[in-house]
Each structure stands twice: as structure tokens, then as C-alpha cells.
């Protein structure tokens, strides 16, 4: 709190984060604006029409990310969709390795149909997103923005999301939302997309286009520039209204 008081203005990553900020920092509520994160399409873009039959979970290996629910749903889905595979890009593995290992252990029966990537590199995550036809972001918490969802859409994957917090801002109407993000409804949503290729590809193409036009770095840079200019204009206006100060020099 002390450090935040040093700043005149605070830029938050989503409207959701801006709305929640006053509850924690009521004295600073008037100093905020919301300008979302951007994403470089050139480093993420995949071909939405040429995807592997691959389901992707990309996130931290933690309970709040919904890894356990995804794994339970995946067991249901892979039994009913034998032509499909899955990849799990698990970040921060060391933080909760024992818990996460218990989540993924039941998937061992599928053999090489399930790829497990512990603490995967950024390039590996990008490659998995480009391959995946369907990405699932079952976060149980209110995400500040939802970069994982943006990455999936930028890569041309059809997205299933909990939509909590900034996740809806990340993907707009171009995702299937499952809330609460528990195994049965997640499995149902995955199977629905697997069985309907046309809907899956349409959702993927439209989602990718949405991210390209909405979350482009040029768009976000323009918003930041406009905000900076408004701050400068307001400061100039206040200075102009301030009474002139005079100083008398007394001579001995």
C-alpha cells in the first residue's frame, strides 16, 4: 500500500481488476484506469483450419487453475473420443508437485495420447497452442485478465473457459463458458466441440480475428498514449487555474 501511494496513476490490466481495486485500496480508487494486456499475434498465430485433434490445458499446476477438474474431464472425453489426444503445459510445477502429480496420474492409462510438459518453456507452450484444436481454461479464480485465453485464441484454438474475472474480457463472446468449471460440464463442452467440427472451426476463426483486432499491441499503445495525453492536459489545465504566486525580496 505504501508503495502504491507513490504513484499518481495506476494502470490495471482489465475492467474487472479496476472494479475490484477499490475494495483493497479505497484511498487510491480515483487514481486508476483499465487498459488490457496486448498479445503479439506474430509469435502465437496458428492456422485455425489446420489443427491436430488435440485438447490443451496451459496453466500453472495449481488448484486455482482447475487442473484437477480438467484431468477428470479429460478421462471422460478420451474414452469417448478415441481419435483425440491431449497436451498439458504445466507451469510452476515445483510449487505443488505432489498435488499436481496426483491429478495427472489417472491419465497414465492413455499412454502417449496424453503429453505432460512440466514447467514448459514459452516456445514449447506456443507450439502446443498452434497444434491444439481446443484449449481449456477452467480457472476457479477471478483472473486479472486471462492471458492464457488470449494465447489460445491467437493460436487459432476453439476456447472453453470458466469466464471468471478478466477471462471474459480476454475472449468476448468467442468462447464456450463453463461456470462452475467442474469435470462433468467441462467434458460435455469438450465433447460438443469434438463432435461439431464446423462450430469448432468457426469459433476458432472468429476468436482469432477478435484477438487480432482487439488485443493488438498497436491498439493498446494507442490507448496508453491517449491516457497519457489526458493526464498531461488535466495537469496543464489545473496549473492554468492555479493563482499566480508572487515573491517579494526584502532588501536591507
Secondary structure, DSSP 4 states (H G I P E B T S, - for coil): -TTGGG-S-EEESSHHHHHHHHHH-GGGGGGEEE------HHHH---TTS-EEEEEEEEESSGGGTHHHHHHHHHHHHHH-TT-EEEEEEESGGGGHHHHHHHHHGGGGGGGGEEEEET--HHHHHHHHHHEEEEEE--SS-BSS-HHHHHHHHTT-EEEE--TBTHHHHHTTSSEE-SS--HHHHHHHHHHHHH-HHHHHHHHHHHHHHHHHHS-HHHHHHHHHHHHHHHHHHHHHHHHHSPPP--PPPP-
